Amino acid sequence: MHQVHLYFAALLLTACTWPVTVSAVYTLVDTFAGPSFFSGFNFFTRSDPTHGFVRYLSQNDAQSQGLISSSGSSAYMGVDSKNQAPNGRASVRIESKKLYQRGLFILDLAHMPASTCAGTWPAFWSFGPEKTWPANGEIVDIIEGVHTNTVNAMSLHTSDGCSIDGNGMLGKVVTKNCFINAVGQSGNAGCGIESSLSTSFGTPFNQAAGGVYAMEWTSSFIKMWYFPRNAIPVDVSSNSPDPGKWGTLQANFAGACNFDQHFVNHQIILDTTFCGDWAGAVWDSNPTCKALAANCNDYVAKNPAAFAESYWRFNSLRVFRQ
């Protein structure tokens, strides 16, 4: 009998000491939505750091020209689609007034700039203080693409000493070293992951009534998910998100990296630029686009009607903290 008791005691002890996975509990701290969506942002009006063929407008100018608006259910942020633009096309870039370090960021989008040969380069991203770049890192991007892209690109840019292993995700690893000057990678490539879903960016995303992008940033990793409109988890909609229940993610930025050291005090940014360091550089490599104009800037300047679908429609942006 004593041997039986000892056997079950051992089983009980094993059960009590077995590692238990506990999901992070997140609390809503900031909501950007409806009529007050833009109140949490500053409007960037300086020259585009990515050398885009763009003129970023102040909030008053964007409002008066119809490039921003908000209602009880959503907020609109577009670009000029009416006028010739020999000096760069009017657009909007907004940057959060608050700084963030770690958290869960959930963007519910009804529409993003469409996949067209319009020289567009829209992005949803974050970065640390500009004067110390890249020491405090960039999460560039949660959403990003150019021209006729329909697959989302996600990446991180850091100073030396940060890389990822590329495991545990659906997305395709493009580069693993997050250092902007990494040997064997193109300049400023960082560590990059391409979505596995052909509806994750641009026109296909819009045709599916949009969806939700989520980014979880901790001391150990940065993870990203994309949920089409018909597959958004119930806990996301109920303001009680539990990433541990969301299944395999699109991007898992984890590996040999001190995330608390490389990613510090970020602003959230949403913008649409044109041409520049990426969209301008790949214009000639896209046969469809190249057939329309000799270069990206020329097309952007002379074809305002091409930008009718180059707008964002935000349902909400919510920030959660542990």
C-alpha positions as YAML, in Angstrom:
chain: A
units: angstrom
residues:
- id: 1
  name: MET
  ca: [0.00, 0.00, 0.00]
- id: 2
  name: HIS
  ca: [2.80, 2.40, 0.88]
- id: 3
  name: GLN
  ca: [4.32, 1.88, -2.58]
- id: 4
  name: VAL
  ca: [0.96, 2.76, -4.20]
- id: 5
  name: HIS
  ca: [0.67, 5.92, -2.11]
- id: 6
  name: LEU
  ca: [4.19, 6.93, -3.04]
- id: 7
  name: TYR
  ca: [3.45, 6.36, -6.73]
- id: 8
  name: PHE
  ca: [0.40, 8.62, -6.73]
- id: 9
  name: ALA
  ca: [2.24, 11.21, -4.63]
- id: 10
  name: ALA
  ca: [4.93, 11.30, -7.28]
- id: 11
  name: LEU
  ca: [2.32, 11.77, -10.01]
- id: 12
  name: LEU
  ca: [0.72, 14.64, -8.09]
- id: 13
  name: LEU
  ca: [4.08, 16.33, -7.55]
- id: 14
  name: THR
  ca: [4.88, 16.01, -11.26]
- id: 15
  name: ALA
  ca: [1.52, 17.51, -12.21]
- id: 16
  name: CYS
  ca: [2.01, 20.43, -9.86]
- id: 17
  name: THR
  ca: [5.49, 21.26, -11.13]
- id: 18
  name: TRP
  ca: [4.83, 20.78, -14.88]
- id: 19
  name: PRO
  ca: [5.37, 24.04, -16.81]
- id: 20
  name: VAL
  ca: [2.09, 25.85, -17.44]
- id: 21
  name: THR
  ca: [1.70, 28.26, -20.34]
- id: 22
  name: VAL
  ca: [-0.08, 31.41, -19.20]
- id: 23
  name: SER
  ca: [-1.29, 33.90, -21.79]
- id: 24
  name: ALA
  ca: [-0.43, 37.54, -21.27]
- id: 25
  name: VAL
  ca: [-3.28, 39.63, -19.89]
- id: 26
  name: TYR
  ca: [-3.67, 42.88, -21.79]
- id: 27
  name: THR
  ca: [-5.54, 46.02, -20.73]
- id: 28
  name: LEU
  ca: [-6.72, 48.69, -23.15]
- id: 29
  name: VAL
  ca: [-4.81, 51.95, -22.62]
- id: 30
  name: ASP
  ca: [-5.41, 53.99, -25.80]
- id: 31
  name: THR
  ca: [-8.10, 54.07, -28.48]
- id: 32
  name: PHE
  ca: [-7.92, 56.06, -31.71]
- id: 33
  name: ALA
  ca: [-11.34, 55.92, -33.39]
- id: 34
  name: GLY
  ca: [-14.27, 57.88, -34.79]
- id: 35
  name: PRO
  ca: [-14.42, 61.69, -34.61]
- id: 36
  name: SER
  ca: [-11.40, 61.88, -32.29]
- id: 37
  name: PHE
  ca: [-9.13, 59.60, -34.32]
- id: 38
  name: PHE
  ca: [-6.68, 62.32, -35.39]
- id: 39
  name: SER
  ca: [-6.54, 64.02, -31.97]
- id: 40
  name: GLY
  ca: [-3.90, 61.55, -30.80]
- id: 41
  name: PHE
  ca: [-1.52, 62.37, -33.66]
- id: 42
  name: ASN
  ca: [0.79, 65.13, -34.84]
- id: 43
  name: PHE
  ca: [0.89, 65.95, -38.55]
- id: 44
  name: PHE
  ca: [4.37, 65.67, -40.07]
- id: 45
  name: THR
  ca: [5.08, 68.50, -42.54]
- id: 46
  name: ARG
  ca: [8.83, 68.32, -43.16]
- id: 47
  name: SER
  ca: [10.61, 66.80, -46.17]
- id: 48
  name: ASP
  ca: [10.09, 63.07, -46.53]
- id: 49
  name: PRO
  ca: [13.05, 61.18, -44.94]
- id: 50
  name: THR
  ca: [12.62, 58.45, -47.60]
- id: 51
  name: HIS
  ca: [12.98, 61.05, -50.39]
- id: 52
  name: GLY
  ca: [9.45, 60.58, -51.70]
- id: 53
  name: PHE
  ca: [7.85, 62.79, -54.33]
- id: 54
  name: VAL
  ca: [5.38, 64.06, -51.76]
- id: 55
  name: ARG
  ca: [4.20, 67.17, -49.91]
- id: 56
  name: TYR
  ca: [2.94, 66.31, -46.43]
- id: 57
  name: LEU
  ca: [0.16, 68.65, -45.32]
- id: 58
  name: SER
  ca: [-0.66, 70.16, -41.94]
- id: 59
  name: GLN
  ca: [-3.89, 69.09, -40.26]
- id: 60
  name: ASN
  ca: [-5.65, 72.32, -41.29]
- id: 61
  name: ASP
  ca: [-4.53, 72.04, -44.91]
- id: 62
  name: ALA
  ca: [-5.38, 68.34, -45.10]
- id: 63
  name: GLN
  ca: [-8.81, 69.06, -43.67]
- id: 64
  name: SER
  ca: [-9.52, 71.95, -46.03]
- id: 65
  name: GLN
  ca: [-8.41, 69.93, -49.07]
- id: 66
  name: GLY
  ca: [-10.54, 66.94, -48.10]
- id: 67
  name: LEU
  ca: [-7.61, 64.61, -47.43]
- id: 68
  name: ILE
  ca: [-8.77, 63.76, -43.90]
- id: 69
  name: SER
  ca: [-12.19, 63.35, -42.30]
- id: 70
  name: SER
  ca: [-13.70, 61.41, -39.43]
- id: 71
  name: SER
  ca: [-17.14, 60.28, -38.36]
- id: 72
  name: GLY
  ca: [-18.78, 58.21, -35.66]
- id: 73
  name: SER
  ca: [-17.62, 54.97, -37.21]
- id: 74
  name: SER
  ca: [-14.35, 55.59, -39.07]
- id: 75
  name: ALA
  ca: [-11.61, 57.98, -40.15]
- id: 76
  name: TYR
  ca: [-10.46, 58.72, -43.71]
- id: 77
  name: MET
  ca: [-6.90, 59.68, -44.74]
- id: 78
  name: GLY
  ca: [-6.20, 60.10, -48.45]
- id: 79
  name: VAL
  ca: [-4.02, 61.88, -50.99]
- id: 80
  name: ASP
  ca: [-4.68, 64.51, -53.64]
- id: 81
  name: SER
  ca: [-6.47, 62.84, -56.58]
- id: 82
  name: LYS
  ca: [-7.66, 66.00, -58.36]
- id: 83
  name: ASN
  ca: [-4.64, 68.11, -59.30]
- id: 84
  name: GLN
  ca: [-1.45, 67.93, -61.33]
- id: 85
  name: ALA
  ca: [1.49, 67.87, -58.92]
- id: 86
  name: PRO
  ca: [4.77, 69.05, -60.49]
- id: 87
  name: ASN
  ca: [6.33, 69.62, -57.05]
- id: 88
  name: GLY
  ca: [5.16, 66.43, -55.36]
- id: 89
  name: ARG
  ca: [1.69, 65.05, -54.61]
- id: 90
  name: ALA
  ca: [-0.12, 66.22, -51.47]
- id: 91
  name: SER
  ca: [-0.51, 63.52, -48.83]
- id: 92
  name: VAL
  ca: [-0.66, 62.98, -45.06]
- id: 93
  name: ARG
  ca: [1.74, 61.51, -42.52]
- id: 94
  name: ILE
  ca: [0.62, 61.26, -38.89]
- id: 95
  name: GLU
  ca: [2.74, 60.40, -35.83]
- id: 96
  name: SER
  ca: [1.38, 59.50, -32.39]
- id: 97
  name: LYS
  ca: [1.78, 62.11, -29.69]
- id: 98
  name: LYS
  ca: [2.50, 59.38, -27.16]
- id: 99
  name: LEU
  ca: [5.63, 57.23, -27.13]
- id: 100
  name: TYR
  ca: [5.37, 53.48, -26.69]
- id: 101
  name: GLN
  ca: [7.70, 50.72, -25.55]
- id: 102
  name: ARG
  ca: [6.18, 47.22, -25.64]
- id: 103
  name: GLY
  ca: [2.48, 46.45, -25.87]
- id: 104
  name: LEU
  ca: [-0.16, 45.02, -28.17]
- id: 105
  name: PHE
  ca: [-1.18, 47.24, -31.09]
- id: 106
  name: ILE
  ca: [-4.35, 46.36, -33.05]
- id: 107
  name: LEU
  ca: [-5.34, 48.22, -36.23]
- id: 108
  name: ASP
  ca: [-8.79, 47.56, -37.72]
- id: 109
  name: LEU
  ca: [-8.77, 48.74, -41.33]
- id: 110
  name: ALA
  ca: [-11.62, 48.94, -43.82]
- id: 111
  name: HIS
  ca: [-9.40, 50.11, -46.69]
- id: 112
  name: MET
  ca: [-5.74, 50.81, -47.50]
- id: 113
  name: PRO
  ca: [-4.18, 52.35, -50.63]
- id: 114
  name: ALA
  ca: [-4.90, 50.07, -53.57]
- id: 115
  name: SER
  ca: [-2.45, 47.98, -55.62]
- id: 116
  name: THR
  ca: [-1.84, 50.13, -58.69]
- id: 117
  name: CYS
  ca: [0.99, 51.62, -60.75]
- id: 118
  name: ALA
  ca: [0.54, 54.94, -58.99]
- id: 119
  name: GLY
  ca: [3.91, 55.15, -57.29]
- id: 120
  name: THR
  ca: [2.29, 54.74, -53.88]
- id: 121
  name: TRP
  ca: [4.18, 53.57, -50.80]
- id: 122
  name: PRO
  ca: [1.79, 53.30, -47.84]
- id: 123
  name: ALA
  ca: [2.93, 52.12, -44.41]
- id: 124
  name: PHE
  ca: [1.89, 51.50, -40.80]
- id: 125
  name: TRP
  ca: [5.02, 51.49, -38.64]
- id: 126
  name: SER
  ca: [6.85, 52.85, -35.60]
- id: 127
  name: PHE
  ca: [10.28, 54.21, -34.76]
- id: 128
  name: GLY
  ca: [12.35, 55.64, -31.95]
- id: 129
  name: PRO
  ca: [13.74, 59.20, -31.71]
- id: 130
  name: GLU
  ca: [14.93, 60.30, -35.16]
- id: 131
  name: LYS
  ca: [18.14, 61.92, -33.87]
- id: 132
  name: THR
  ca: [19.40, 58.60, -32.53]
- id: 133
  name: TRP
  ca: [18.31, 56.42, -35.47]
- id: 134
  name: PRO
  ca: [18.79, 53.49, -35.76]
- id: 135
  name: ALA
  ca: [19.87, 53.05, -32.12]
- id: 136
  name: ASN
  ca: [16.28, 52.92, -30.86]
- id: 137
  name: GLY
  ca: [14.99, 50.86, -33.76]
- id: 138
  name: GLU
  ca: [12.23, 50.89, -36.32]
- id: 139
  name: ILE
  ca: [9.38, 48.45, -36.69]
- id: 140
  name: VAL
  ca: [9.12, 48.97, -40.44]
- id: 141
  name: ASP
  ca: [6.76, 47.79, -41.08]
- id: 142
  name: ILE
  ca: [3.59, 46.25, -39.74]
- id: 143
  name: ILE
  ca: [1.99, 47.11, -43.10]
- id: 144
  name: GLU
  ca: [4.05, 48.09, -46.15]
- id: 145
  name: GLY
  ca: [4.13, 47.67, -49.91]
- id: 146
  name: VAL
  ca: [4.50, 49.56, -53.18]
- id: 147
  name: HIS
  ca: [2.87, 49.76, -56.61]
- id: 148
  name: THR
  ca: [1.00, 46.58, -57.55]
- id: 149
  name: ASN
  ca: [2.02, 44.57, -54.44]
- id: 150
  name: THR
  ca: [-0.70, 42.38, -52.91]
- id: 151
  name: VAL
  ca: [1.47, 40.67, -50.28]
- id: 152
  name: ASN
  ca: [2.40, 42.54, -47.10]
- id: 153
  name: ALA
  ca: [6.05, 43.17, -46.16]
- id: 154
  name: MET
  ca: [7.12, 43.31, -42.49]
- id: 155
  name: SER
  ca: [10.56, 44.23, -41.18]
- id: 156
  name: LEU
  ca: [12.73, 45.60, -38.37]
- id: 157
  name: HIS
  ca: [15.66, 48.01, -38.65]
- id: 158
  name: THR
  ca: [18.22, 48.25, -35.86]
- id: 159
  name: SER
  ca: [21.80, 49.04, -34.94]
- id: 160
  name: ASP
  ca: [24.28, 46.16, -34.90]
- id: 161
  name: GLY
  ca: [23.61, 43.10, -32.75]
- id: 162
  name: CYS
  ca: [20.05, 42.03, -33.52]
- id: 163
  name: SER
  ca: [18.96, 39.09, -35.68]
- id: 164
  name: ILE
  ca: [16.07, 36.63, -35.93]
- id: 165
  name: ASP
  ca: [15.93, 32.86, -36.34]
- id: 166
  name: GLY
  ca: [12.86, 32.79, -38.61]
- id: 167
  name: ASN
  ca: [10.98, 30.01, -36.80]
- id: 168
  name: GLY
  ca: [7.34, 29.50, -35.80]
- id: 169
  name: MET
  ca: [5.45, 31.49, -38.41]
- id: 170
  name: LEU
  ca: [3.60, 31.31, -41.70]
- id: 171
  name: GLY
  ca: [5.47, 34.16, -43.36]
- id: 172
  name: LYS
  ca: [8.56, 33.80, -45.54]
- id: 173
  name: VAL
  ca: [11.89, 35.05, -44.20]
- id: 174
  name: VAL
  ca: [13.59, 37.40, -46.66]
- id: 175
  name: THR
  ca: [16.51, 38.53, -44.46]
- id: 176
  name: LYS
  ca: [17.52, 37.62, -40.89]
- id: 177
  name: ASN
  ca: [19.93, 40.35, -39.76]
- id: 178
  name: CYS
  ca: [18.08, 43.43, -38.47]
- id: 179
  name: PHE
  ca: [21.21, 45.64, -38.62]
- id: 180
  name: ILE
  ca: [20.73, 48.24, -41.37]
- id: 181
  name: ASN
  ca: [24.31, 47.77, -42.61]
- id: 182
  name: ALA
  ca: [24.46, 43.98, -42.34]
- id: 183
  name: VAL
  ca: [27.03, 42.28, -44.55]
- id: 184
  name: GLY
  ca: [25.45, 40.28, -47.35]
- id: 185
  name: GLN
  ca: [22.18, 42.23, -47.34]
- id: 186
  name: SER
  ca: [21.17, 45.28, -49.35]
- id: 187
  name: GLY
  ca: [21.51, 48.60, -47.56]
- id: 188
  name: ASN
  ca: [18.86, 49.33, -44.94]
- id: 189
  name: ALA
  ca: [17.14, 45.98, -45.55]
- id: 190
  name: GLY
  ca: [17.00, 44.97, -41.90]
- id: 191
  name: CYS
  ca: [15.34, 41.66, -41.05]
- id: 192
  name: GLY
  ca: [12.35, 41.10, -43.32]
- id: 193
  name: ILE
  ca: [9.40, 38.73, -43.51]
- id: 194
  name: GLU
  ca: [6.86, 38.43, -46.32]
- id: 195
  name: SER
  ca: [3.26, 37.48, -45.56]
- id: 196
  name: SER
  ca: [2.00, 34.07, -46.66]
- id: 197
  name: LEU
  ca: [-1.39, 35.53, -47.64]
- id: 198
  name: SER
  ca: [-2.02, 36.93, -51.12]
- id: 199
  name: THR
  ca: [-4.84, 39.11, -49.76]
- id: 200
  name: SER
  ca: [-2.75, 40.81, -47.08]
- id: 201
  name: PHE
  ca: [-2.08, 44.09, -48.89]
- id: 202
  name: GLY
  ca: [-3.72, 46.57, -51.27]
- id: 203
  name: THR
  ca: [-6.60, 45.76, -53.59]
- id: 204
  name: PRO
  ca: [-7.30, 42.16, -52.47]
- id: 205
  name: PHE
  ca: [-7.35, 43.35, -48.85]
- id: 206
  name: ASN
  ca: [-9.91, 46.02, -49.77]
- id: 207
  name: GLN
  ca: [-12.05, 43.63, -51.79]
- id: 208
  name: ALA
  ca: [-12.39, 41.45, -48.69]
- id: 209
  name: ALA
  ca: [-13.70, 44.43, -46.67]
- id: 210
  name: GLY
  ca: [-10.36, 44.87, -44.97]
- id: 211
  name: GLY
  ca: [-9.33, 43.22, -41.74]
- id: 212
  name: VAL
  ca: [-7.17, 43.49, -38.64]
- id: 213
  name: TYR
  ca: [-3.41, 43.74, -38.16]
- id: 214
  name: ALA
  ca: [-1.96, 43.06, -34.71]
- id: 215
  name: MET
  ca: [1.58, 43.55, -33.44]
- id: 216
  name: GLU
  ca: [2.70, 42.20, -30.06]
- id: 217
  name: TRP
  ca: [5.92, 43.75, -28.77]
- id: 218
  name: THR
  ca: [7.56, 42.32, -25.64]
- id: 219
  name: SER
  ca: [11.06, 42.12, -24.15]
- id: 220
  name: SER
  ca: [11.53, 38.78, -25.93]
- id: 221
  name: PHE
  ca: [10.02, 39.22, -29.41]
- id: 222
  name: ILE
  ca: [7.93, 41.21, -31.86]
- id: 223
  name: LYS
  ca: [5.11, 39.21, -33.46]
- id: 224
  name: MET
  ca: [2.57, 40.15, -36.14]
- id: 225
  name: TRP
  ca: [-0.78, 38.72, -37.22]
- id: 226
  name: TYR
  ca: [-3.19, 39.49, -40.04]
- id: 227
  name: PHE
  ca: [-6.88, 38.53, -39.78]
- id: 228
  name: PRO
  ca: [-9.19, 38.93, -42.81]
- id: 229
  name: ARG
  ca: [-12.56, 40.48, -41.98]
- id: 230
  name: ASN
  ca: [-14.28, 37.10, -41.80]
- id: 231
  name: ALA
  ca: [-11.68, 35.59, -39.45]
- id: 232
  name: ILE
  ca: [-11.15, 38.18, -36.70]
- id: 233
  name: PRO
  ca: [-10.92, 36.46, -33.28]
- id: 234
  name: VAL
  ca: [-13.82, 37.18, -30.93]
- id: 235
  name: ASP
  ca: [-11.48, 38.31, -28.17]
- id: 236
  name: VAL
  ca: [-10.08, 41.04, -30.48]
- id: 237
  name: SER
  ca: [-13.53, 42.51, -31.03]
- id: 238
  name: SER
  ca: [-14.40, 42.33, -27.32]
- id: 239
  name: ASN
  ca: [-11.34, 44.29, -26.13]
- id: 240
  name: SER
  ca: [-9.96, 41.25, -24.31]
- id: 241
  name: PRO
  ca: [-7.23, 40.13, -26.75]
- id: 242
  name: ASP
  ca: [-5.34, 36.93, -26.01]
- id: 243
  name: PRO
  ca: [-2.56, 36.39, -28.58]
- id: 244
  name: GLY
  ca: [-1.88, 32.97, -27.10]
- id: 245
  name: LYS
  ca: [-5.12, 31.77, -28.69]
- id: 246
  name: TRP
  ca: [-4.62, 33.26, -32.14]
- id: 247
  name: GLY
  ca: [-2.75, 30.40, -33.75]
- id: 248
  name: THR
  ca: [0.26, 30.55, -36.02]
- id: 249
  name: LEU
  ca: [1.34, 34.10, -36.76]
- id: 250
  name: GLN
  ca: [2.50, 35.79, -39.96]
- id: 251
  name: ALA
  ca: [5.76, 37.16, -38.57]
- id: 252
  name: ASN
  ca: [7.84, 36.06, -35.59]
- id: 253
  name: PHE
  ca: [10.75, 38.42, -34.99]
- id: 254
  name: ALA
  ca: [12.61, 36.49, -32.29]
- id: 255
  name: GLY
  ca: [16.20, 35.37, -31.94]
- id: 256
  name: ALA
  ca: [19.54, 36.88, -30.89]
- id: 257
  name: CYS
  ca: [18.29, 40.34, -30.00]
- id: 258
  name: ASN
  ca: [17.91, 42.43, -26.84]
- id: 259
  name: PHE
  ca: [14.54, 43.97, -27.72]
- id: 260
  name: ASP
  ca: [14.50, 46.32, -24.72]
- id: 261
  name: GLN
  ca: [17.84, 47.75, -25.87]
- id: 262
  name: HIS
  ca: [17.13, 47.96, -29.60]
- id: 263
  name: PHE
  ca: [13.51, 49.22, -29.52]
- id: 264
  name: VAL
  ca: [12.90, 52.26, -27.30]
- id: 265
  name: ASN
  ca: [10.24, 55.02, -27.12]
- id: 266
  name: HIS
  ca: [8.47, 54.59, -30.45]
- id: 267
  name: GLN
  ca: [5.93, 56.78, -32.20]
- id: 268
  name: ILE
  ca: [3.21, 55.06, -34.22]
- id: 269
  name: ILE
  ca: [3.19, 56.31, -37.81]
- id: 270
  name: LEU
  ca: [0.69, 56.05, -40.67]
- id: 271
  name: ASP
  ca: [1.50, 57.58, -44.04]
- id: 272
  name: THR
  ca: [1.40, 57.40, -47.81]
- id: 273
  name: THR
  ca: [4.39, 58.60, -49.77]
- id: 274
  name: PHE
  ca: [5.25, 58.25, -53.46]
- id: 275
  name: CYS
  ca: [8.30, 56.95, -55.33]
- id: 276
  name: GLY
  ca: [11.37, 57.66, -53.19]
- id: 277
  name: ASP
  ca: [13.92, 55.15, -51.93]
- id: 278
  name: TRP
  ca: [11.76, 52.06, -52.53]
- id: 279
  name: ALA
  ca: [8.84, 52.74, -54.88]
- id: 280
  name: GLY
  ca: [10.97, 54.96, -57.10]
- id: 281
  name: ALA
  ca: [13.87, 52.54, -57.14]
- id: 282
  name: VAL
  ca: [11.77, 49.58, -58.35]
- id: 283
  name: TRP
  ca: [9.67, 51.45, -60.93]
- id: 284
  name: ASP
  ca: [11.75, 50.19, -63.87]
- id: 285
  name: SER
  ca: [11.60, 46.58, -62.63]
- id: 286
  name: ASN
  ca: [7.80, 46.53, -62.86]
- id: 287
  name: PRO
  ca: [6.98, 46.19, -66.61]
- id: 288
  name: THR
  ca: [3.36, 47.28, -66.12]
- id: 289
  name: CYS
  ca: [4.38, 50.48, -64.38]
- id: 290
  name: LYS
  ca: [7.38, 51.25, -66.60]
- id: 291
  name: ALA
  ca: [5.11, 51.17, -69.69]
- id: 292
  name: LEU
  ca: [3.07, 54.07, -68.24]
- id: 293
  name: ALA
  ca: [5.84, 56.64, -67.74]
- id: 294
  name: ALA
  ca: [9.59, 57.10, -68.03]
- id: 295
  name: ASN
  ca: [9.92, 57.31, -64.25]
- id: 296
  name: CYS
  ca: [7.87, 57.21, -61.07]
- id: 297
  name: ASN
  ca: [7.91, 60.95, -60.30]
- id: 298
  name: ASP
  ca: [6.64, 61.80, -63.78]
- id: 299
  name: TYR
  ca: [3.67, 59.48, -63.46]
- id: 300
  name: VAL
  ca: [2.78, 60.71, -59.96]
- id: 301
  name: ALA
  ca: [2.93, 64.34, -61.08]
- id: 302
  name: LYS
  ca: [0.70, 64.02, -64.16]
- id: 303
  name: ASN
  ca: [-2.00, 61.46, -63.30]
- id: 304
  name: PRO
  ca: [-4.16, 62.62, -60.38]
- id: 305
  name: ALA
  ca: [-7.08, 60.29, -61.24]
- id: 306
  name: ALA
  ca: [-4.82, 57.30, -60.60]
- id: 307
  name: PHE
  ca: [-4.96, 58.07, -56.87]
- id: 308
  name: ALA
  ca: [-8.71, 57.79, -56.29]
- id: 309
  name: GLU
  ca: [-8.20, 54.51, -54.38]
- id: 310
  name: SER
  ca: [-5.01, 55.58, -52.58]
- id: 311
  name: TYR
  ca: [-6.61, 56.15, -49.19]
- id: 312
  name: TRP
  ca: [-6.82, 54.66, -45.71]
- id: 313
  name: ARG
  ca: [-10.13, 54.04, -43.93]
- id: 314
  name: PHE
  ca: [-9.51, 53.36, -40.23]
- id: 315
  name: ASN
  ca: [-12.12, 51.71, -38.05]
- id: 316
  name: SER
  ca: [-9.87, 51.89, -34.99]
- id: 317
  name: LEU
  ca: [-6.37, 51.66, -33.62]
- id: 318
  name: ARG
  ca: [-6.16, 50.26, -30.09]
- id: 319
  name: VAL
  ca: [-3.15, 49.94, -27.82]
- id: 320
  name: PHE
  ca: [-3.03, 47.43, -24.95]
- id: 321
  name: ARG
  ca: [-0.47, 46.98, -22.18]
- id: 322
  name: GLN
  ca: [0.23, 44.19, -19.72]
...
